[in-house]
Structures are given as C-alpha cells and as structure tokens.
Amino acid sequence: MQSKENTQGWWWKQLASGAVAGIVSRTVTAPLDRIKVFQQVHDCRNNRVNMFGGFRAMLNEGGLSSLWRGNGVNVLKVAPETAIRFMAFEQLKNKLARDPENVKIHERFVAGSLAGVTALTTVYPMEVLKTRMVLRTTAQYSGMMDCAKKILKEEGAKAFYRGCFTSMLSVVPAVGLDLALYESLKNRWLSRHAEDRANPGMLLPLGCGIVSSSTARLATYPLSLVSTVMQAQESQKGSEPVSMIKTVKNIKQNDGFFGLYRGLTASLMKSIPAISITYMVYEKMRQFLGIATKP
C-alpha cells in the first residue's frame, strides 16, 4: 500500500515550500526559458533559429544580462504560481480520493489538473507580462510596471487574459500528468526500496522529476507553442486577435506538422531541469519545515 498522503502542516509552510522551489528553479534556468520563447516565436522554415544561434543573437542584442531579461517578472509570476499549485494539489488530491491512504494515479491527475487551472487563473496576467518582457527589445520597456502600463493603455485590461483559454488547454494535462506521474513514481519507489521515507534524498525527486516533466512536456507541447505564438502576435502593435485554430493552420502551412514542435529541444532542456530542481527544493523545504511525507 502506498504511504498516506500528508496534508498536515500549516498552510503557509506549504506555500513557502512551493514559492522557494519556484524561485530557485526559474532563476537557474532563466536563460533556457528565454531561448525557448525566442525559438517558439522567431523560428520558421525561412529563418531557422537553433539554440546557439539564438543565444548569440540575444548576447549581441543586449549582452550577458539579456539572458536573464524578464526574470524579475518571471520570479514574481512563478513564486505564487508554484506555491498555489502545490498547495491546491496537496489539498485536492485527498479530498477527491476515495481512499486518502491510497491515492490512485487518475485521482492525482484530476487534482493536479485542477491545481494547475487554479494557479494559472490567479497569475495569468504575470504570464502575459513575462512573455512581453522576454521578447522586448532593449529600451522598449523601462521595466515591468512600464510594460503593464503600456499594455493597459494601448490594449486594455482584457489583454492581460488573452490566450488564457489556450494556455489552460495545455496546462490542464501538463500539470496533471506531471504531478500524477511524479508522485506515483516516487511513492512506488519508496514503497519498494526506501527505509527512510521521510528523507528520500536528492536523486529520487530528480529522477522522478525528469521522467514526469519530459513525458508531460512531450504530450502537451503543441498547445504550449500555440499559446506562446498567440501572445507574441497580440503584443505587436496594430495586430488583430488571432484564433487558436487559425494559429495552428498558419504554423502548419508555413512549417509543416513538425512546426508545432519548434523550440522543443530548448523547451525540454529548460523544463526538465527546472521541474526537477523544483521538486528537489520543494521536498527539502517540506522536510525542513516539518511537513515532509511520512509513512
């Protein structure tokens, strides 16, 4: 039997664990996140942008610091997003499970999906700001507040939630798969091998995170790409809102079916270490704060 899922502990400890995990992982992998977005938006059949070419272009345009461009807004977004996602997941999985002592993988998937929607809805305006800040040219915005003011003035408040539905279509299965696979793999390994279940070490969350994140990313990447492209198109002055279906058709027409996977290498190189680091830091923070999973 799998271990009893631990829902005890102060809510602020769970939020703090998720927030710290998100901040650490996102800052470490910020350059890879920027090159991923750069490839998703600028790579096409007539303008191939490989990873090293993208790095060179960004370095030439803004220097070394440009690799972390938009990381401030990224951190402000990811800290509450990760905190809310983990907090919601910890609460929902036990409430949705028929047997809280033996939570099934499909119950984790549903809980993870709902947690992802909750977190995304809360912080989506920060996601829009992040994309604009990452793709901006030098001196386009003086900072995050300037970016927000210009979006509000030129496009209205609704611009902060453009593409939200498309993002949800990718977030729901991605977060659900990731959390469900991670916890199921971790608990299966612990039930068979670990003597000290409260302190599984660093390699276990790293290994489980690699498998869960890569699987979830491969399964949902086209939707993530479409969402990013839609946000980038809408950030251009004078552009008309583009539907998700039309965006998919344009990508396939210009780049073929595999155009829906452009930037995948950079995405995997960013998401796999980012999510693995998130899980490692999250588990250590839970242990440090006294809310680590116990038998």
HELIX and SHEET records of a PDB file:
HELIX    1   1 TRP A   11  VAL A   28  1                                  18    
HELIX    2   2 ALA A   30  HIS A   42  1                                  13    
HELIX    3   3 MET A   51  GLY A   62  1                                  12    
HELIX    4   4 LEU A   64  TRP A   68  5                                   5    
HELIX    5   5 ASN A   71  LEU A   96  1                                  26    
HELIX    6   6 ILE A  105  LEU A  135  1                                  31    
HELIX    7   7 MET A  144  GLU A  155  1                                  12    
HELIX    8   8 ALA A  157  TYR A  161  5                                   5    
HELIX    9   9 CYS A  164  ARG A  192  1                                  29    
HELIX   10  10 LEU A  203  GLU A  234  1                                  32    
HELIX   11  11 MET A  244  ASP A  255  1                                  12    
HELIX   12  12 PHE A  257  TYR A  261  5                                   5    
HELIX   13  13 LEU A  264  LEU A  289  1                                  26    
END                                                                             
